[in-house]
Amino acid sequence: MPTSVLIVVALSVLLGFLVIALAPRDTEASGSTAADRHVHFPQVHWNVDHGSAAYLTMLDQLDQLRNLAEKAPRFADVVISGGNDTPTVHAVVRLRDFHVVRFLAGDTPHDFVLNLASGVPGAEDATDDNFFLGMESHDALARVANQSLTVVNLCQSSLEDSLRDLGVRGTDRTAQACGMLRYVIAITEASRFRPVADLIANGMDKGTRNGRSSPCS
């Protein structure tokens, strides 16, 4: 075989390997496992243990994604983590209105999906839970949680408790609704109304809890 042909073949093989090696990844490493198969959106990371700075940074990054050019993605994946013993939970956010439309838990033996809205891209299978389908608003979740919106606790420890409730299959529906309610307020409402974000951030720094006895207190 002529030398020129051998060179062309070698270059073709090399380029093939480069295409495979350099192919863009849809998700970055986040400590999660099976949940990554369900999302193909830009990720924003939020560790609830890192206080108000990490929280406000997460909101700023969501706002930046929303304000991108016309080619901006329609959804974002907020990867929520806490301490070493808490599961990682993904909140899929619809960027046009900041609504959380799906929660995913994937670093437990039985990963599953909690849907709040339909029409969200991504793999769906028998593990999807549609009990909360159509309950995007905090009012709808508050009714299931049997919770007044004026006493929802959004301190660090409560947010971590909700990661456990949302990261384990078979959690009581009231606890699931309470957990989603906390994060809908902390993400959706805080993204839309900055005074809400500032109030939540101040509470994180002070470690305040409300003293009411309720599922979300």
Buried (B, 14 or more C-beta within 10 A) or exposed (E): EEEEEEEEEEEEEEEEEEEEEEEEEEBEEBEBEBBBBBBBBBBBBBBBBBBBEBBBBBBEBBEEBBEEEEEBBEBBBBBBBBEEEBBBBBBBBBBEEBBBBBBBBBBBEEBBBBBBBEEBEBEBEEBBBEEBBEBBBBEBBBEBBEBEBEEBBBBBBBBBBBBBBBBBEEBEEBBBBBBBBBBBBBBBBBBEEEEBBEEBBEBBEEEEBBEEEBBBB
